[in-house]
Amino acid sequence: MVLNTNKFKTACILYMLFFSITIFAQEPADFVNPFIGTSNYGAAYPGPIAPRGMASISPFNVAGVKNTPMEKDSQWLSNPYVNENTFLTGFSQVNLSGVGCPELGVILLMPTTGAVEIDHLKYGSTYSNEVAKAAYYSVNIDKYKVKGEFTASKRVGISRFTFPKGQSNILLNLGLGLTNEEGAMVKVVSSTEIEGMRSVGSFCYNSPEDAYPVYFVAQFSKPADKFGVWKKPAKYSGVEAQWMGYNGKARMMENTIKTVVGDSIGSYFTYKFDKQETVEVKIGISYVSIENARENLAKEVGNRSFDAIYKETYNEWNEELSKILVEGGTKDENTIFYTALYHTLIHPNILNDINGEYPVIKRSKIAKTKDTRYTVFSLWDTYRNVHPLMSLVYPKQQSDMIKSMLDMFDENGWLPKWELNSTETFTMVGDPASIVITDTYMRGIRDYDVNKAYYAMLKGADNIENNPLRPGLKDYIKKGYLTTDNKGPVSTTQEYNISDYSISLMANEFGDKDNVKRFKERSLSYRKLFDKNLNLLRPRTPDGKWYEPFDPNSGANFEENVGFIEGNAWQYAFMVPHDIVGLKKLMGGDIPFSAQLQKIFDSKQFDMANEPDIANPYLFNYVKGEEYKAQEMVKKLVHEYFKNEPKGLPGNDDTGTMSAWLVYSMMGIYPISPGDPIYTITAPMFHRVTIKLDPRYYKKENIVIERQINNDGKINSIELNGKSLNTFFISHDAFVNGTKLKVIQN
C-alpha cells in the first residue's frame, strides 16, 4: 500500500481544524455578558443567579458619597450596582433585576483584613479586575488584597474569599440595603454558622405596612477564631440621654451567641491566617423561616464545593439558553442576543422553598405547592412580549406562572397587578393579568383552571366597588373612558381596552356570546378620546370636553402630565394593538396613518425604553408596500440601543421587557397584539434561528427561521414550509406547526 502524503497532510489539517473548532466552540451560556445593562439605568447587576433563582449576589456599590451622583440616597436609584461607580461596600444576597423602583439589595457580605471596622463608609474599598459571566462573578478588593468569587444555586448564594496572611474578617451587615426599610435580627449559632432575618418591602416606597422578612442562614467552610455581633443604636437627646454613656455608640459583642435585634446590626467572623487561605460562605435564603433557609442550604448545596455549584448552575443556564440556537451572527450579536435571553429568565422567579412552602399574599399563612410558585410579576411591562416569549420557548414555566397568578387570586381576591414576594404593590395602571392569561391560553397552554381564570378576569373587569385593579371603572363603563378626575386617564383607558379585548377573546372560547359583544365594544372606547384635528388621543374632562390647555409633548421622560402615565400623547398614539385597522380608519387611511407613525420617529418622540411605543416600528407592516420601513427601523433601533457594553440597554430593562423585544427583533418575529396569538415578521438578524419546542405542549420538535440574503435589502418574499406566505403576519399555531419560516431578501 502506497501512502498519499498530500492526502494524509490534508486529512491531518482538517482533523486538527475540526478538533480546534470543537475545543473552542462557545456554548450559548458562554456569550452571556452580565455587565450589559449595568449602566444607563438598565438596573441589571453583574453577579450570579440561577435561572429564575430566589438567591442572587450583586456587588453593592451605590452607598456613600464616593459613589455620587449614582448613590442610592442622592437620587432615585433601583439597582445595587452601577458600572461607573468605584466604591464597594459589600455583596448583597437578594436582588431584583431591571426594575424601576428600589427594593431588596440586602444581607451584605464583606471581606476585610486588619482590625474589625463596622462602618461601611470606612471599611468600603475600591475594586478591580471584575469578571462576570453566567453563574459567576469575581473581583479584587483593592484595600485588602482579597479576591472575591461568587456563584449561586436556586436558593443559595455561595461566596469564596481568598485572604492574604494575617487577620482577616468576614462582615455580615444587616443595616445597609438598597432602600431605607429598617429592622433585622441576627444570631451567631456557632463558629461556622450565622442565622437571622432582614425586613424589606415598601416597593416604590408604597405600602410600608406590607414590609416583610427575608430569612437567611450563613455557613462558613472554616471555623472562626473569633466572632461577634454589633449593634449601633440611634442617638437620643434629653435628660435621660445625659446618663447614657453609650448613647449612639456602636456596641461590639464578642463571642456571644445571643440574638440581637435592631436596625444597624451585623456580625463578624475573624480569622488569623499564617498563610494565604480561602474561606467559602454559603447563604441559604427563605421568605418563610430560618428553618427553611437552613433546609434550602442543606438540600440544595450541602457540602458540595463552590466549583461544583458553579458548574451545575452554568449547565442549567446553558440548557435554558440552548432552547434557541442562532447561527451566522457576529460575536457581539450572539452576546447581546443571549444576554437578552438570559435577562428574560431572571424574573418572574421562584418564591417557594425546596419543601414547597411559601407565604401567601398578605402573609396570613404559609401554603405549599407541588409546582413552582413564581413571584415578581411586573405585568404592565411584561404582558407585551415577555410572557408570549415564555409561552413559545418555556411553556411549562409560563403554565406555572399562570397557576401562581390564579393562586394569588384565591389568596387576595384579585388577579395580580405588580406582585412582589407575595405583596401586591398595585404599581402602574391597567389590568394586565387578563391579557397574559388570554395570551397564554390562545397559544395553546391550558393546563390550569381555565374556568377560575375566566371568572377572575370578569371580576376584575366588572366589579365597580373597591376594585384595586381598575380605579375609575365606573366612569369607564358609563362613558367609555376615564376622565381627568383620574390619574393618567387616556393611557389607563387604553390599558383597560386591551384587557377588555383579551376578555372578549376568552369569552369567545367559552361560547359566551353576550360577553364577546360587550367586551369587544368596550375595547374600542378609546375612539372617544381620538382628536381628529391632531390625529392623537387626548384627555377629556368630567363634562366630556377636551382638556385644555393640551400639550401632546408633555409627559416625556417621566414628566408629570394630565393625560398619560410615564409617556405623552405621541408615545401612546398607537397603543391600541388590538384595533390597528380601526385606528387607521380614524386617521384617514394608510397614508396619514403611516405619516403619523413616521412623524413619531422623525420628531424624536419615539422612546425605545418605554413600553407603550415599543411595538411602533412593527406597525409599518400594517401598510401594504411600506413593510420595508419596519425592517429598516427595527434594524436601526437594534444597532443604536443594544450593545455589548454596560450601557447596552436603552434604559430600565423592566424585568426583561426590553431584552424580550431584542430577542424577538433579532429572530425576525414579534407578538404584535398581546392576547392575539399572532406574530408579525421582519428581517431576522441571524442566518438561521432554531427554536426547540417543548413536546409537552407542541407537536413539532423545533421550528427554524432562516434568512436568505442577496444584498441585505428589503424582504422580497416569505415562505412557510416552502410555500409562499403572502403576508407579513403569521399565527402562532401555523408557526409552531411549521418546519421552516424562510425570509428572502433582495
Stockholm file with secondary structure:
# STOCKHOLM 1.0

chainA/1-746         MVLNTNKFKTACILYMLFFSITIFAQEPADFVNPFIGTSNYGAAYPGPIAPRGMASISPFNVAGVKNTPMEKDSQWLSNPYVNENTFLTGFSQVNLSGVGCPELGVILLMPTTGAVEIDHLKYGSTYSNEVAKAAYYSVNIDKYKVKGEFTASKRVGISRFTFPKGQSNILLNLGLGLTNEEGAMVKVVSSTEIEGMRSVGSFCYNSPEDAYPVYFVAQFSKPADKFGVWKKPAKYSGVEAQWMGYNGKARMMENTIKTVVGDSIGSYFTYKFDKQETVEVKIGISYVSIENARENLAKEVGNRSFDAIYKETYNEWNEELSKILVEGGTKDENTIFYTALYHTLIHPNILNDINGEYPVIKRSKIAKTKDTRYTVFSLWDTYRNVHPLMSLVYPKQQSDMIKSMLDMFDENGWLPKWELNSTETFTMVGDPASIVITDTYMRGIRDYDVNKAYYAMLKGADNIENNPLRPGLKDYIKKGYLTTDNKGPVSTTQEYNISDYSISLMANEFGDKDNVKRFKERSLSYRKLFDKNLNLLRPRTPDGKWYEPFDPNSGANFEENVGFIEGNAWQYAFMVPHDIVGLKKLMGGDIPFSAQLQKIFDSKQFDMANEPDIANPYLFNYVKGEEYKAQEMVKKLVHEYFKNEPKGLPGNDDTGTMSAWLVYSMMGIYPISPGDPIYTITAPMFHRVTIKLDPRYYKKENIVIERQINNDGKINSIELNGKSLNTFFISHDAFVNGTKLKVIQN
#=GR chainA/1-746 SS CCCCHHHHHHHHHHHHHHHHHHHHCCCGGGGCCTTTTSSTTCCCCCSCBCTTCSCBCEECCCCSGGGTTSCTTTSCCCCSCCTTCCCBCCEEEECCSSCSSCCCCEEEEEEEESSCCCCHHHHCBCEEEEEEETTEEEEEETTTTEEEEEEECSSEEEEEEEECSEEEEEEEESSCCSSCCCCEEEEEEETTEEEEEEEECCGGGCCGGGCEEEEEEEEESSCCSEEEEEEECCCCCSTGGGGCTTTTCCEEEETCCCCEEESEEEEEEEEEESSCEEEEEEEEEESSCHHHHHHHHHHHTTTCCHHHHHHHHHHHHHHHHTTEEEESCCHHHHHHHHHHHHHHTTSSEECSCTTSEEECGGGSSEEECSSCCEECEEHHHHTTTHHHHHHHHCHHHHHHHHHHHHHHHHHHSSCCSEEETTEECCCSSSCHHHHHHHHHHHTTCCCSCHHHHHHHHHHHHHCCTTCSSSTTHHHHHHHSSCCTTSSSHHHHHHHHHHHHHHHHHHHHHTTCHHHHHHHHHHTTGGGGGEETTTTEECCBCTTSCBCSSCCTTTTGGGCCCSSCSSSCTTTTTTCCGGGHHHHHHHHTSHHHHHHHHHHHHHTTCCCTTCGGGTTGGGGGGGSTTCHHHHHHHHHHHHHHHCCSSTTCSSSCCTTTHHHHHHHHHHHTEECCSTTSCEEEECCCSSSEEEEECCTTTCSSSEEEEEEEESSSCSEEEEEETTEECCSSEEEHHHHHTCSEEEEEEC
#=GC SS_cons         CCCCHHHHHHHHHHHHHHHHHHHHCCCGGGGCCTTTTSSTTCCCCCSCBCTTCSCBCEECCCCSGGGTTSCTTTSCCCCSCCTTCCCBCCEEEECCSSCSSCCCCEEEEEEEESSCCCCHHHHCBCEEEEEEETTEEEEEETTTTEEEEEEECSSEEEEEEEECSEEEEEEEESSCCSSCCCCEEEEEEETTEEEEEEEECCGGGCCGGGCEEEEEEEEESSCCSEEEEEEECCCCCSTGGGGCTTTTCCEEEETCCCCEEESEEEEEEEEEESSCEEEEEEEEEESSCHHHHHHHHHHHTTTCCHHHHHHHHHHHHHHHHTTEEEESCCHHHHHHHHHHHHHHTTSSEECSCTTSEEECGGGSSEEECSSCCEECEEHHHHTTTHHHHHHHHCHHHHHHHHHHHHHHHHHHSSCCSEEETTEECCCSSSCHHHHHHHHHHHTTCCCSCHHHHHHHHHHHHHCCTTCSSSTTHHHHHHHSSCCTTSSSHHHHHHHHHHHHHHHHHHHHHTTCHHHHHHHHHHTTGGGGGEETTTTEECCBCTTSCBCSSCCTTTTGGGCCCSSCSSSCTTTTTTCCGGGHHHHHHHHTSHHHHHHHHHHHHHTTCCCTTCGGGTTGGGGGGGSTTCHHHHHHHHHHHHHHHCCSSTTCSSSCCTTTHHHHHHHHHHHTEECCSTTSCEEEECCCSSSEEEEECCTTTCSSSEEEEEEEESSSCSEEEEEETTEECCSSEEEHHHHHTCSEEEEEEC
//
